[in-house]
Amino acid sequence: MKAKRRLICIITVLTIALCSVQAAAYTHLDLSELGGSPFSCADLSGGLYFGAEKDDLLELRYVQNGSVKSFSFERFGLKTEAVGGCNGIIAAVLSGTRVTVNGVLQSQLQILTYNFSTARSDVNTVSSTITSKNGFAFGGDRYFILQSDHKTVRVFSLDAKPLYTLYCDYYIYQIEFDSTANRFYAISDGGILLLNGRQFSYLGRLSTPVSISGSDVVFASDGKAYRIRQNGLDYLCSVPTGTNAAAVGEVIYYCGGATLYGVDFSGSQVSSLNIGYSGGAVYPCGSFIGVIGAGQDIITVSPNEMKRTPTEPPPNSQGGKPQNTTSVNSGTHSGSQSGSAGGSTSSSYGKISSSVYKIDRVSKMIFGIKPQTTIARFKANINYAGSSVFFRNSNGSSKSSGYVGTGFSAYFSGADNSTYTLIVSGDLTGEGNINSLDVKKYMKYLCGEISLGAPSLSASDLNGDGVCDTLDLVAAARY
C-alpha cells in the first residue's frame, strides 16, 4: 500500500554567518542549540547532516562550505528513527503511524525529504518496518530500509514508490551507501557485503559496526582500515579511533585528544593540527575534513591547512601492513567475532598504565574490568599521573560514582589526552554487573535473535577463550 500524507512544515532556510577562528586556520561552527544527542551523517560528496528532536519539531541542519542551512519540521508526535543525506538532500524516517488495511493493523513510516538547494520538502507514507537508525541508508535517488527480520531490505524512490526488494542470507544489522562510489553495503555480525545488481557478495570478515568513510575505505570497530575491492578487502593500517576516522584522498584522519592527525595508508603520519578541543567523530566532507566535538562544536578543515611536517608519531597508531595479510578474501561467513583484546600492547605504555587491566591502544579499549567495579576502584587501578579523568555512560551522561559499565567512555586529559571505551567482562547491558538481563541477552544472541555491537561483543567472552558461546552463558548464569 502506498499512501501520501502532507504534514504542516515550518520551514526556516537560513545561512548562518560563520563563527570562524581565523588564527586557527579552520572554520568553527556551534550547533549546541540543537540540544540532546542529534543524529549525524556525512554526504561523502561534500557536507554534513544533523537532525535532532526539539519539543515537537524535528530540527534538521546541513553544513557545507562553512555555512549552515536549517529546516524545521513539525512531527505531530511521530518519533524520528533515522536520518540520512546525499547530494544536498536530507531524508528522515519517522514512525508512529498505524492504519488498518483489510482488518489488519499495519505500521507505517513517514519519509521526509528536504532539498537544501531548491528548498523543497516532501512527505510520503510507506507500509514498512525499520530496525534502527542503522537500518536506513540514502543515496543515488533511492532510500533503503532494513526490515525487522534483519534479512530483507526494501528499496524506494524519493517519492516512496517501491522499486525492488533485496534479500540476504546473512543476519544484517547495518546498511550503508557510499555516494562517492555509488555502492550499497550490508554489514552482518562480523563481515561486510557489497550489493552487485540484486545480489550480495561477501567481501570479508571484520569487526563490526563499521563506517564507510570515503576513498573506498571502511573502518572497523577495532580500528583497522581496509580498502574495499570488488571481491575482497585489503588491509591498510590501524588507527586508535576505529569508526571515528575518515579518509580524504589518500590520507586517513582521526583525533587524538585536541589534535587532528593525518596518516597515509601505511599508517605513517603526514600532518597534524591542534583544533583547540577534544574531537570526536571525524567525517569526510568532500575535499574537507569535518570533526564533531562532544559539545556539538563542528570544525571543517582543509588538508592544506594542516601542518605537514610531523613533529612526533601519532599516538597509538599502528602502521604498516602485516606480512601475508595484505588481503581479506571474500568467502564463507564464519559467525560472530569475539572482541578480545587482540593487538594490545604492554599496559605500562605512556602516561596511562595498569597492572590490573589490559589497555588496548589500537582499539582504544580497556579490558579485564570485573563486574561491580566502582568508578573509585577503577581509578585506583589505573595509573594516570599528570592527567585527569572523567566518565560518560553509553547514553552520554556524565558519571562520577557507581559502577563502570561496558560502553562507558573514560576521557583522560593531560599528557595522554585519549578516550577509552571500558569493557566489563560479562556485562552486556552496560549496567556494570551481571544479572538476568545479561543472561537473557546472551541467550538471544546465541539463538540468533539479536546482534551485539562492538562493546557488548567484546564483553561477551566471559571465560576468556576468545569466543562467545554457551560456556559464557553458563558462566553468566552462575555469576
C-alpha positions, 0 to 999 in steps of 0.5 A: 500500500502506498499512501501520501500524507502532507504534514504542516512544515515550518520551514526556516532556510537560513545561512548562518554567518560563520563563527570562524577562528581565523588564527586557527586556520579552520572554520568553527561552527556551534550547533549546541542549540540543537540540544540532546544527542542529534543524529549525524551523517556525512554526504561523502560528496561534500557536507554534513547532516544533523537532525535532532528532536526539539519539543515537537519539531524535528530540527534538521541542519546541513553544513557545507562550505562553512555555512549552515542551512536549517529546516524545521519540521513539525512531527505531530508526535511521530518519533524520528528513527533515522536520518540520512543525506546525499547530494544536498538532500536530507531524508528522515524516517519517522514512525508512529503511524498505524492504519488498518488495511483489510482488518489488519493493523499495519505500521507505517513510516513517514519519509521526509525529504528536504532539498537544501538547494531548491528548498523543497520538502516532501512527505510520503507514507510507506507500509514498512518496518525499520530496525534502527537508525542503522537500518536506513541508508540514502543515496543515488535517488533511492532510500533503503530500509532494513526490515525487522527480520534483519534479512530483507531490505526494501528499496524506494524512490524519493517519492516512496514508490517501491522499486525492488526488494533485496534479500540476504542470507546473512543476519544484517544489522547495518546498511550503508551507501557510499555516494562517492562510489555509488555502492550499497553495503550490508554489514552482518555480525562480523563481515561486510557485503557489497550489493552487485545488481540484486545480489550480495557478495561477501567481501570479508570478515571484520569487526563490526559496526563499521563506517564507510568513510570515503576513498573506498575505505571502511573502518572497523570497530577495532580500528583497522582500515581496509580498502574495499575491492570488488571481491575482497578487502585489503588491509591498510593500517590501524588507527586508535579511533576505529569508526571515528576516522575518515579518509580524504584522498589518500590520507586517513584522519582521526583525533587524538585528544585536541589534535587532528592527525593525518596518516597515509595508508601505511599508517605513517603520519603526514600532518597534524593540527591542534583544533583547540578541543577534544574531537570526536567523530571525524567525517569526510566532507568532500575535499574537507575534513569535518570533526564533531566535538562532544559539545556539538562544536563542528570544525571543517578543515582543509588538508592544506591547512594542516601542518605537514611536517610531523613533529612526533608519531601519532599516538597509538597508531599502528602502521604498516601492513602485516606480512601475508595479510595484505588481503581479506578474501571474500568467502564463507561467513564464519559467525560472530567475532569475539572482541578480545583484546587482540593487538594490545600492547604492554599496559605500562605504555605512556602516561596511562598504565595498569597492572590490573587491566589490559589497555588496548591502544589500537582499539582504544579499549580497556579490558579485564574490568570485573563486574561491580567495579566502582568508578573509585576502584577503577581509578585506583587501578589505573595509573594516570599521573599528570592527567585527569579523568572523567566518565560518560555512560553509553547514553552520554551522561556524565558519571562520577560514582557507581559502577563502570559499565561496558560502553562507558567512555573514560576521557583522560586529559593531560599528557595522554589526552585519549578516550577509552571505551571500558569493557566489563567482562560479562556485562552486556547491558552496560549496567556494570554487573551481571544479572538476568538481563545479561543472561537473557541477552546472551541467550538471544544472541546465541539463538540468533535473535539479536546482534551485539555491537562492538562493546557488548561483543567484546564483553561477551567472552566471559571465560576468556577463550576468545569466543562467545558461546554457551560456556559464557552463558553458563558462566553468566548464569552462575555469576 
